[in-house]
Structure formats: structure tokens, C-alpha cells
Amino acid sequence: MYPSVTPPRQVKIGAAAAFAGTTPRAIRHYHQIGLLPEPERGGDGRRRYGYDDMIRLLWIRRMAEVGISLDDMRAAFDESGDIEETLGWLEESLAAQEADIKRRRAAVGRLRAVGSPQGLLSELVTDRLSHLPPGALRASDMEALLVTERIFGPLGSALQAGVYIVLATHPDLRAEEDRLVEAEAVLDDGVDPDDPRVEEIAVQRYTHHMALMQAITAAGLDTADDELFETYDADLAEEEDTQMSASESITKMPYDFSPARMRCMERVAQLVGQDPRADS
């Protein structure tokens, strides 16, 4: 039986995209990067796609479906290209995708188990906080850990988690932390950096910091920190390559700190640095 409809010799880009299961925008991109030769235009100025064009487009779509990158497709279409090398790249790409899916599934599992945004933090951090009762951490605590993890990676955030474990389990230290946060908020743009209150609050913050460090030691969390360094998973360590430096982060993470507040923070750092206990 002969077909009752005569197929066209050429089709416009919309029909070509519909048949191949893609979009006109994608086809134009293939033209721009040299993956799909641009056909001649008809009398109306529009591209016309023939049989060979459609075959090429179908192969592009099939390769995209199995994860071959556009750059690797060019090598595959190039007769001088090494197909084994292309397949090797493809295997590496699929392995990376599988690892990424595994990490995503683990994150979903943590989120489901924890039942709060805390589960979105890395496994290293979530595990360290797992013994805390629900609601022990405040939203501001998790925000600080989230920022720390972005800058210093999972290990840096897990080490910082020790501070919030102490705050969650020592009501007196938490109360002092709240008092200092309120005091520091007073150091707005209307306060001169040389105002005596800056030094006073800095000394109080330094004293509180050292009290936190003592509580961390008393709870054995410093020993746990050492174990974190020793057992830190190499796969997670590789992720730190994507973290920005602390100095770079200062230019990208916005904090509404006044000059007086900045001066207070500098003084705290100086006081801690001068304390011999800070090195022990």
C-alpha cells in the first residue's frame, strides 16, 4: 500500500523541531556552535531542512538523551575523532551524574529524617547535630552554619557546629549570647567607632567566646573536632575545591555592619589572638 500523503522534500524549522522532539531555539544553537550545518534558506528567507539535516538532528537528540555533551558530539561526528575516547568521556560523565544523584538522595533522606531545614546541611554537619532534640537549634544558628558551610565547606561548618551544640545545651551561655546580640545591635551607624561602648562590648564578647571554648572542651567536643579531621571523608573533602576563600566571601556575602560594629569585631579578634588559651 502506498502512503496517501506525500512527504515534503524540505520542512521549516518548526516542523523539524517537532519531529526531532526538540525546539527551534535548540536547533539554532546547534547551528551557532557548528554541530548542525545551517541549511540554505528558501525564497522567503527561512531555513529549509531536508532528509540529511533531519538524520543529523535525530542523531544529536539520541546522543543528548544518553548524556553525551555537545562538545563530545562534535568529536563523534568528526570522522577523525576517537569514538573510544568519546565513550570514555561519556562513562565519566555518567559516573559523575550517578554520584550527584546519590548525594541528592542522601540529602533528601536527611531532610526527611530530621524533619527540618537542618537536614539540608551536609551529612557531616547533620550527623554532628543529630543528638540535639528537635527545636534545639534556632533559625539563626542554622543560617550561620549554612554560610559557614558555603565558605569553609562541610568540615568547617561541622567544627563550627560545636558552638551551637554548647549554646543549645547551656541556657546560661545562650542567655549571654542573646544579651550580646542585642548589645551589638545598638552599635549602628550613629555610633562612632571610638565610642567607649565599642570596647566594652568587645571585651564582653571576648569573655563570652572564651567561656564557649571552655564549655566545648568540658563537653569533649574538642576531641570530637580532632576526630573529624582524622576521619573526614575524602569525597567530601574534594567538594571544598568549589568553596571560595574567606577573603573573597567578604566581598560577596552582604552584612549590614556599621563601622562601630566592625571595630568591635576587630577588637574581639585581637583579644582572642592575644589570649594564650586560644592556642591550646
C-alpha positions as YAML, in Angstrom:
chain: A
units: angstrom
residues:
- id: 1
  name: MET
  ca: [0.00, 0.00, 0.00]
- id: 2
  name: TYR
  ca: [1.26, 3.39, -0.96]
- id: 3
  name: PRO
  ca: [1.03, 6.27, 1.51]
- id: 4
  name: SER
  ca: [-1.86, 8.59, 0.85]
- id: 5
  name: VAL
  ca: [0.19, 11.63, 1.92]
- id: 6
  name: THR
  ca: [3.28, 12.72, 0.01]
- id: 7
  name: PRO
  ca: [6.10, 13.68, 2.41]
- id: 8
  name: PRO
  ca: [7.67, 17.08, 1.84]
- id: 9
  name: ARG
  ca: [11.16, 17.34, 0.40]
- id: 10
  name: GLN
  ca: [12.03, 20.06, 2.92]
- id: 11
  name: VAL
  ca: [10.43, 21.41, 6.10]
- id: 12
  name: LYS
  ca: [10.68, 24.59, 8.10]
- id: 13
  name: ILE
  ca: [12.46, 24.78, 11.46]
- id: 14
  name: GLY
  ca: [9.27, 24.42, 13.48]
- id: 15
  name: ALA
  ca: [8.35, 21.14, 11.78]
- id: 16
  name: ALA
  ca: [11.94, 19.88, 12.07]
- id: 17
  name: ALA
  ca: [11.99, 20.63, 15.79]
- id: 18
  name: ALA
  ca: [8.61, 18.96, 16.36]
- id: 19
  name: PHE
  ca: [9.65, 15.79, 14.56]
- id: 20
  name: ALA
  ca: [13.01, 15.53, 16.34]
- id: 21
  name: GLY
  ca: [11.49, 16.25, 19.73]
- id: 22
  name: THR
  ca: [13.34, 19.48, 20.36]
- id: 23
  name: THR
  ca: [12.78, 23.22, 19.96]
- id: 24
  name: PRO
  ca: [13.63, 25.75, 17.25]
- id: 25
  name: ARG
  ca: [15.79, 27.57, 19.80]
- id: 26
  name: ALA
  ca: [17.86, 24.42, 20.36]
- id: 27
  name: ILE
  ca: [18.29, 23.89, 16.63]
- id: 28
  name: ARG
  ca: [19.51, 27.47, 16.21]
- id: 29
  name: HIS
  ca: [22.00, 26.83, 19.00]
- id: 30
  name: TYR
  ca: [23.25, 23.72, 17.19]
- id: 31
  name: HIS
  ca: [23.84, 25.92, 14.14]
- id: 32
  name: GLN
  ca: [25.71, 28.53, 16.18]
- id: 33
  name: ILE
  ca: [28.15, 26.02, 17.67]
- id: 34
  name: GLY
  ca: [28.71, 24.21, 14.37]
- id: 35
  name: LEU
  ca: [27.08, 20.97, 15.44]
- id: 36
  name: LEU
  ca: [24.37, 21.09, 12.78]
- id: 37
  name: PRO
  ca: [25.22, 22.65, 9.39]
- id: 38
  name: GLU
  ca: [22.91, 25.53, 8.59]
- id: 39
  name: PRO
  ca: [20.81, 24.71, 5.54]
- id: 40
  name: GLU
  ca: [20.14, 27.13, 2.76]
- id: 41
  name: ARG
  ca: [17.22, 29.49, 3.12]
- id: 42
  name: GLY
  ca: [14.25, 29.48, 0.84]
- id: 43
  name: GLY
  ca: [12.84, 32.36, -1.16]
- id: 44
  name: ASP
  ca: [11.09, 33.66, 1.96]
- id: 45
  name: GLY
  ca: [14.38, 33.83, 3.86]
- id: 46
  name: ARG
  ca: [13.56, 30.89, 6.12]
- id: 47
  name: ARG
  ca: [15.69, 27.78, 6.58]
- id: 48
  name: ARG
  ca: [14.56, 24.60, 4.89]
- id: 49
  name: TYR
  ca: [15.60, 21.21, 6.33]
- id: 50
  name: GLY
  ca: [15.98, 18.13, 4.14]
- id: 51
  name: TYR
  ca: [16.46, 14.43, 4.82]
- id: 52
  name: ASP
  ca: [20.17, 14.61, 5.70]
- id: 53
  name: ASP
  ca: [19.54, 17.51, 8.07]
- id: 54
  name: MET
  ca: [16.84, 15.56, 9.88]
- id: 55
  name: ILE
  ca: [19.02, 12.45, 10.21]
- id: 56
  name: ARG
  ca: [21.79, 14.55, 11.75]
- id: 57
  name: LEU
  ca: [19.30, 16.20, 14.08]
- id: 58
  name: LEU
  ca: [17.88, 12.85, 15.17]
- id: 59
  name: TRP
  ca: [21.37, 11.55, 15.99]
- id: 60
  name: ILE
  ca: [22.03, 14.69, 18.03]
- id: 61
  name: ARG
  ca: [18.86, 14.12, 20.04]
- id: 62
  name: ARG
  ca: [19.71, 10.45, 20.66]
- id: 63
  name: MET
  ca: [23.21, 11.33, 21.88]
- id: 64
  name: ALA
  ca: [21.81, 14.05, 24.13]
- id: 65
  name: GLU
  ca: [19.39, 11.53, 25.66]
- id: 66
  name: VAL
  ca: [22.27, 9.28, 26.78]
- id: 67
  name: GLY
  ca: [24.21, 12.21, 28.23]
- id: 68
  name: ILE
  ca: [26.80, 12.98, 25.56]
- id: 69
  name: SER
  ca: [27.82, 16.63, 25.75]
- id: 70
  name: LEU
  ca: [27.60, 18.92, 22.74]
- id: 71
  name: ASP
  ca: [31.39, 19.14, 22.56]
- id: 72
  name: ASP
  ca: [31.69, 15.35, 22.54]
- id: 73
  name: MET
  ca: [29.03, 15.16, 19.83]
- id: 74
  name: ARG
  ca: [31.25, 17.22, 17.57]
- id: 75
  name: ALA
  ca: [34.06, 14.73, 18.12]
- id: 76
  name: ALA
  ca: [31.71, 11.86, 17.41]
- id: 77
  name: PHE
  ca: [30.57, 13.38, 14.11]
- id: 78
  name: ASP
  ca: [34.18, 14.14, 13.16]
- id: 79
  name: GLU
  ca: [35.45, 11.13, 11.23]
- id: 80
  name: SER
  ca: [38.91, 11.69, 12.71]
- id: 81
  name: GLY
  ca: [37.50, 11.58, 16.24]
- id: 82
  name: ASP
  ca: [38.26, 8.64, 18.54]
- id: 83
  name: ILE
  ca: [34.94, 7.02, 19.43]
- id: 84
  name: GLU
  ca: [36.55, 5.11, 22.29]
- id: 85
  name: GLU
  ca: [37.75, 8.36, 23.79]
- id: 86
  name: THR
  ca: [34.27, 9.82, 23.42]
- id: 87
  name: LEU
  ca: [32.74, 6.80, 25.14]
- id: 88
  name: GLY
  ca: [35.30, 7.12, 27.93]
- id: 89
  name: TRP
  ca: [34.24, 10.71, 28.49]
- id: 90
  name: LEU
  ca: [30.63, 9.58, 28.47]
- id: 91
  name: GLU
  ca: [31.29, 6.93, 31.14]
- id: 92
  name: GLU
  ca: [32.99, 9.54, 33.34]
- id: 93
  name: SER
  ca: [30.07, 11.92, 32.85]
- id: 94
  name: LEU
  ca: [27.54, 9.23, 33.78]
- id: 95
  name: ALA
  ca: [29.57, 8.27, 36.85]
- id: 96
  name: ALA
  ca: [29.57, 11.90, 37.97]
- id: 97
  name: GLN
  ca: [25.81, 12.12, 37.42]
- id: 98
  name: GLU
  ca: [25.26, 8.94, 39.42]
- id: 99
  name: ALA
  ca: [27.37, 10.32, 42.28]
- id: 100
  name: ASP
  ca: [25.38, 13.54, 42.18]
- id: 101
  name: ILE
  ca: [22.09, 11.64, 42.31]
- id: 102
  name: LYS
  ca: [23.41, 9.62, 45.25]
- id: 103
  name: ARG
  ca: [24.27, 12.84, 47.11]
- id: 104
  name: ARG
  ca: [20.83, 14.26, 46.36]
- id: 105
  name: ARG
  ca: [19.08, 11.13, 47.61]
- id: 106
  name: ALA
  ca: [21.15, 11.24, 50.79]
- id: 107
  name: ALA
  ca: [20.19, 14.90, 51.30]
- id: 108
  name: VAL
  ca: [16.50, 14.08, 50.83]
- id: 109
  name: GLY
  ca: [16.85, 11.22, 53.30]
- id: 110
  name: ARG
  ca: [18.46, 13.51, 55.88]
- id: 111
  name: LEU
  ca: [15.78, 16.12, 55.37]
- id: 112
  name: ARG
  ca: [13.05, 13.50, 55.83]
- id: 113
  name: ALA
  ca: [14.73, 12.06, 58.94]
- id: 114
  name: VAL
  ca: [15.41, 15.40, 60.60]
- id: 115
  name: GLY
  ca: [12.12, 16.95, 59.59]
- id: 116
  name: SER
  ca: [13.51, 20.49, 59.40]
- id: 117
  name: PRO
  ca: [15.77, 22.62, 57.18]
- id: 118
  name: GLN
  ca: [18.66, 21.37, 59.32]
- id: 119
  name: GLY
  ca: [18.57, 18.27, 57.10]
- id: 120
  name: LEU
  ca: [19.65, 20.38, 54.13]
- id: 121
  name: LEU
  ca: [23.05, 20.91, 55.69]
- id: 122
  name: SER
  ca: [25.81, 18.46, 54.77]
- id: 123
  name: GLU
  ca: [25.85, 14.96, 56.22]
- id: 124
  name: LEU
  ca: [28.91, 15.83, 58.31]
- id: 125
  name: VAL
  ca: [27.10, 18.72, 60.00]
- id: 126
  name: THR
  ca: [23.75, 16.97, 60.31]
- id: 127
  name: ASP
  ca: [25.34, 13.94, 61.96]
- id: 128
  name: ARG
  ca: [27.12, 16.11, 64.48]
- id: 129
  name: LEU
  ca: [23.87, 17.81, 65.45]
- id: 130
  name: SER
  ca: [21.78, 14.63, 65.41]
- id: 131
  name: HIS
  ca: [21.78, 14.15, 69.20]
- id: 132
  name: LEU
  ca: [20.12, 17.51, 69.82]
- id: 133
  name: PRO
  ca: [16.38, 17.44, 70.48]
- id: 134
  name: PRO
  ca: [14.02, 18.93, 67.86]
- id: 135
  name: GLY
  ca: [13.92, 22.71, 68.03]
- id: 136
  name: ALA
  ca: [17.19, 22.97, 69.97]
- id: 137
  name: LEU
  ca: [18.75, 24.97, 67.18]
- id: 138
  name: ARG
  ca: [17.39, 28.37, 66.24]
- id: 139
  name: ALA
  ca: [16.89, 29.56, 62.69]
- id: 140
  name: SER
  ca: [19.78, 31.99, 63.14]
- id: 141
  name: ASP
  ca: [22.04, 29.09, 64.21]
- id: 142
  name: MET
  ca: [21.27, 27.15, 61.03]
- id: 143
  name: GLU
  ca: [21.73, 30.29, 58.93]
- id: 144
  name: ALA
  ca: [25.21, 30.76, 60.39]
- id: 145
  name: LEU
  ca: [26.09, 27.11, 59.72]
- id: 146
  name: LEU
  ca: [24.75, 27.42, 56.17]
- id: 147
  name: VAL
  ca: [27.00, 30.41, 55.48]
- id: 148
  name: THR
  ca: [29.99, 28.74, 57.14]
- id: 149
  name: GLU
  ca: [29.47, 25.62, 55.01]
- id: 150
  name: ARG
  ca: [29.35, 27.71, 51.84]
- id: 151
  name: ILE
  ca: [32.65, 29.41, 52.69]
- id: 152
  name: PHE
  ca: [34.66, 26.75, 54.51]
- id: 153
  name: GLY
  ca: [32.95, 23.55, 53.37]
- id: 154
  name: PRO
  ca: [31.32, 20.75, 55.40]
- id: 155
  name: LEU
  ca: [34.31, 20.29, 57.70]
- id: 156
  name: GLY
  ca: [34.46, 23.98, 58.65]
- id: 157
  name: SER
  ca: [30.74, 24.02, 59.33]
- id: 158
  name: ALA
  ca: [30.92, 20.80, 61.39]
- id: 159
  name: LEU
  ca: [33.62, 22.35, 63.56]
- id: 160
  name: GLN
  ca: [31.53, 25.50, 64.00]
- id: 161
  name: ALA
  ca: [28.57, 23.32, 64.98]
- id: 162
  name: GLY
  ca: [30.28, 22.73, 68.32]
- id: 163
  name: VAL
  ca: [29.48, 26.30, 69.33]
- id: 164
  name: TYR
  ca: [25.78, 25.81, 68.64]
- id: 165
  name: ILE
  ca: [25.73, 22.49, 70.45]
- id: 166
  name: VAL
  ca: [27.05, 24.28, 73.54]
- id: 167
  name: LEU
  ca: [24.56, 27.12, 73.15]
- id: 168
  name: ALA
  ca: [21.72, 24.62, 72.80]
- id: 169
  name: THR
  ca: [22.73, 22.73, 75.93]
- id: 170
  name: HIS
  ca: [23.85, 25.59, 78.22]
- id: 171
  name: PRO
  ca: [20.98, 28.00, 78.97]
- id: 172
  name: ASP
  ca: [23.30, 30.46, 80.75]
- id: 173
  name: LEU
  ca: [25.59, 30.74, 77.71]
- id: 174
  name: ARG
  ca: [22.59, 31.08, 75.41]
- id: 175
  name: ALA
  ca: [21.22, 33.89, 77.56]
- id: 176
  name: GLU
  ca: [24.55, 35.70, 77.44]
- id: 177
  name: GLU
  ca: [24.71, 35.20, 73.68]
- id: 178
  name: ASP
  ca: [21.25, 36.78, 73.32]
- id: 179
  name: ARG
  ca: [22.26, 39.70, 75.53]
- id: 180
  name: LEU
  ca: [25.39, 40.34, 73.47]
- id: 181
  name: VAL
  ca: [23.47, 40.17, 70.20]
- id: 182
  name: GLU
  ca: [21.15, 42.89, 71.47]
- id: 183
  name: ALA
  ca: [24.10, 44.96, 72.71]
- id: 184
  name: GLU
  ca: [25.89, 44.68, 69.37]
- id: 185
  name: ALA
  ca: [22.74, 45.74, 67.54]
- id: 186
  name: VAL
  ca: [22.99, 49.10, 69.31]
- id: 187
  name: LEU
  ca: [26.30, 49.73, 67.51]
- id: 188
  name: ASP
  ca: [24.60, 51.20, 64.47]
- id: 189
  name: ASP
  ca: [25.78, 53.86, 62.03]
- id: 190
  name: GLY
  ca: [25.08, 56.54, 64.61]
- id: 191
  name: VAL
  ca: [27.79, 55.21, 66.93]
- id: 192
  name: ASP
  ca: [31.37, 56.38, 66.47]
- id: 193
  name: PRO
  ca: [33.93, 53.53, 66.20]
- id: 194
  name: ASP
  ca: [35.86, 55.17, 69.08]
- id: 195
  name: ASP
  ca: [32.82, 55.22, 71.35]
- id: 196
  name: PRO
  ca: [33.73, 53.58, 74.72]
- id: 197
  name: ARG
  ca: [30.78, 51.20, 74.32]
- id: 198
  name: VAL
  ca: [32.59, 49.52, 71.41]
- id: 199
  name: GLU
  ca: [35.50, 48.47, 73.61]
- id: 200
  name: GLU
  ca: [33.17, 47.48, 76.44]
- id: 201
  name: ILE
  ca: [31.07, 45.19, 74.26]
- id: 202
  name: ALA
  ca: [34.18, 43.78, 72.59]
- id: 203
  name: VAL
  ca: [35.59, 42.74, 75.97]
- id: 204
  name: GLN
  ca: [32.28, 41.14, 76.89]
- id: 205
  name: ARG
  ca: [32.12, 39.26, 73.58]
- id: 206
  name: TYR
  ca: [35.71, 38.07, 74.05]
- id: 207
  name: THR
  ca: [34.92, 36.83, 77.56]
- id: 208
  name: HIS
  ca: [31.85, 35.02, 76.25]
- id: 209
  name: HIS
  ca: [33.87, 33.47, 73.43]
- id: 210
  name: MET
  ca: [36.42, 32.05, 75.86]
- id: 211
  name: ALA
  ca: [33.58, 30.70, 78.03]
- id: 212
  name: LEU
  ca: [32.18, 28.93, 74.97]
- id: 213
  name: MET
  ca: [35.59, 27.42, 74.23]
- id: 214
  name: GLN
  ca: [35.86, 26.17, 77.81]
- id: 215
  name: ALA
  ca: [32.41, 24.60, 77.57]
- id: 216
  name: ILE
  ca: [33.37, 22.92, 74.29]
- id: 217
  name: THR
  ca: [36.44, 21.43, 75.97]
- id: 218
  name: ALA
  ca: [34.47, 20.33, 79.05]
- id: 219
  name: ALA
  ca: [31.95, 18.56, 76.82]
- id: 220
  name: GLY
  ca: [34.70, 16.76, 74.92]
- id: 221
  name: LEU
  ca: [33.73, 18.43, 71.68]
- id: 222
  name: ASP
  ca: [37.32, 19.48, 71.04]
- id: 223
  name: THR
  ca: [38.29, 15.80, 70.96]
- id: 224
  name: ALA
  ca: [35.46, 15.20, 68.52]
- id: 225
  name: ASP
  ca: [36.90, 18.02, 66.40]
- id: 226
  name: ASP
  ca: [40.23, 16.20, 66.21]
- id: 227
  name: GLU
  ca: [38.44, 13.03, 65.14]
- id: 228
  name: LEU
  ca: [36.65, 14.96, 62.42]
- id: 229
  name: PHE
  ca: [39.99, 15.95, 60.92]
- id: 230
  name: GLU
  ca: [41.21, 12.36, 61.02]
- id: 231
  name: THR
  ca: [38.12, 10.67, 59.61]
- id: 232
  name: TYR
  ca: [36.93, 13.36, 57.23]
- id: 233
  name: ASP
  ca: [35.66, 11.63, 54.10]
- id: 234
  name: ALA
  ca: [37.91, 12.22, 51.07]
- id: 235
  name: ASP
  ca: [34.93, 12.53, 48.74]
- id: 236
  name: LEU
  ca: [33.53, 15.36, 50.83]
- id: 237
  name: ALA
  ca: [36.96, 16.96, 51.02]
- id: 238
  name: GLU
  ca: [37.01, 17.21, 47.24]
- id: 239
  name: GLU
  ca: [33.87, 19.37, 47.40]
- id: 240
  name: GLU
  ca: [35.84, 22.03, 49.25]
- id: 241
  name: ASP
  ca: [37.59, 22.84, 45.98]
- id: 242
  name: THR
  ca: [34.39, 24.65, 44.99]
- id: 243
  name: GLN
  ca: [34.39, 26.80, 48.12]
- id: 244
  name: MET
  ca: [35.50, 30.40, 47.86]
- id: 245
  name: SER
  ca: [38.17, 31.84, 50.09]
- id: 246
  name: ALA
  ca: [37.19, 33.67, 53.26]
- id: 247
  name: SER
  ca: [38.62, 36.92, 51.90]
- id: 248
  name: GLU
  ca: [36.66, 36.54, 48.67]
- id: 249
  name: SER
  ca: [33.45, 35.81, 50.57]
- id: 250
  name: ILE
  ca: [33.70, 39.14, 52.36]
- id: 251
  name: THR
  ca: [33.11, 40.89, 49.05]
- id: 252
  name: LYS
  ca: [30.10, 38.73, 48.15]
- id: 253
  name: MET
  ca: [28.18, 37.92, 51.34]
- id: 254
  name: PRO
  ca: [26.30, 41.05, 52.44]
- id: 255
  name: TYR
  ca: [26.34, 42.00, 56.12]
- id: 256
  name: ASP
  ca: [24.84, 45.27, 57.32]
- id: 257
  name: PHE
  ca: [27.65, 46.02, 59.79]
- id: 258
  name: SER
  ca: [28.30, 49.61, 60.82]
- id: 259
  name: PRO
  ca: [31.87, 50.92, 61.25]
- id: 260
  name: ALA
  ca: [31.40, 50.68, 65.02]
- id: 261
  name: ARG
  ca: [30.28, 47.04, 64.71]
- id: 262
  name: MET
  ca: [33.25, 46.25, 62.50]
- id: 263
  name: ARG
  ca: [35.59, 47.88, 65.00]
- id: 264
  name: CYS
  ca: [34.06, 45.78, 67.78]
- id: 265
  name: MET
  ca: [34.63, 42.58, 65.79]
- id: 266
  name: GLU
  ca: [38.24, 43.55, 65.12]
- id: 267
  name: ARG
  ca: [38.86, 44.13, 68.82]
- id: 268
  name: VAL
  ca: [37.37, 40.75, 69.72]
- id: 269
  name: ALA
  ca: [39.69, 39.07, 67.22]
- id: 270
  name: GLN
  ca: [42.65, 40.95, 68.70]
- id: 271
  name: LEU
  ca: [41.77, 39.98, 72.26]
- id: 272
  name: VAL
  ca: [41.29, 36.34, 71.35]
- id: 273
  name: GLY
  ca: [44.56, 36.33, 69.45]
- id: 274
  name: GLN
  ca: [46.40, 37.72, 72.48]
- id: 275
  name: ASP
  ca: [44.98, 35.10, 74.83]
- id: 276
  name: PRO
  ca: [47.38, 32.14, 75.20]
- id: 277
  name: ARG
  ca: [44.43, 29.85, 75.95]
- id: 278
  name: ALA
  ca: [43.19, 30.35, 72.40]
- id: 279
  name: ASP
  ca: [46.15, 28.34, 71.11]
- id: 280
  name: SER
  ca: [45.69, 25.43, 73.49]
...
